[in-house]
């Protein structure tokens, strides 16, 4: 009898062939309510979820997973899974770890450069027949001001995998880099030759602020109205992490009031946007539709990593990319060896 894996959303990572390689059958059932999730996962041996599934795997859902040994989150951000609850019920939680960290770091820097050099506005101006700096006399909002990137300050909020990958890219262009992360040891900052700073110092000193933190209760709306007031009026906010790390309403007001120079965003609240979305009214904002994770390599890895983790558990081992290794005792108590 094959194992049963249920994916409660549609995603490129739903690969039936990979499931068959580990002796399992994959069912892809997009769910929009908790009742739907419970109906299809109750007898699943493993569950795959992620941002595209709007239903959180809370304690109530997890408590009703009768056969599930592992919940795999398809993306790097797993805030919709109650990890402590899964641990209490002896269920492993895994994710694809750094499968797209390099891509997100590259995309963050791309947005920084595009904002700094005003690429989208200049491109639009040329298409309107405005060529060269001569047009700056009448179209100052397109050209001015523009600063040399070298020797400017980049502030990174969240100094995990992505934040650290950004450092050599920024330093390669001669930037000074500071970062804020309360949970990263001082020796990491020393090894990376990055100044550890408070949130206020990052906000107030930086010419570009890149958010690369994980979304938790503590970091929800970490950058809000107070922080935007402290930013330089020439500074840009770059966010390729989670929209909820920055208060979107406060960001819109900051842009309206000219408190910051602009923003480069790969994420928006609700993970959806319409042509009349208020953030799209600003020429000094670039929005890229949650594409920072994507490359041919990251797609290849996201297709296989769920089944590497799940297969390891089915074969009596532990996930390669393990979120809650503290579950081991309770897992063995509940399930024994596979």
Secondary structure as UniProt FT lines:
FT   STRAND          3..7
FT   TURN            12..13
FT   HELIX           16..21
FT   TURN            22..23
FT   STRAND          24..28
FT   HELIX           34..41
FT   TURN            42..43
FT   STRAND          46..49
FT   TURN            51..52
FT   HELIX           59..63
FT   STRAND          70..73
FT   TURN            79..80
FT   HELIX           83..88
FT   TURN            89..90
FT   STRAND          92..95
FT   TURN            97..100
FT   HELIX           101..116
FT   TURN            117..118
FT   HELIX           119..127
FT   TURN            128..129
FT   HELIX           133..137
FT   HELIX           140..143
FT   TURN            150..151
FT   STRAND          153..157
FT   HELIX           161..172
FT   TURN            173..174
FT   STRAND          176..180
FT   TURN            182..183
FT   HELIX           186..192
FT   STRAND          195..196
FT   HELIX           199..205
FT   STRAND          208..211
FT   TURN            217..221
FT   HELIX           225..230
FT   TURN            233..234
FT   STRAND          236..239
FT   HELIX           243..245
FT   HELIX           248..256
FT   TURN            257..258
FT   STRAND          262..265
FT   HELIX           269..271
FT   TURN            275..276
FT   HELIX           278..281
FT   TURN            283..284
FT   STRAND          285..287
FT   TURN            292..293
FT   HELIX           296..314
FT   TURN            315..316
FT   HELIX           325..327
FT   HELIX           328..335
//
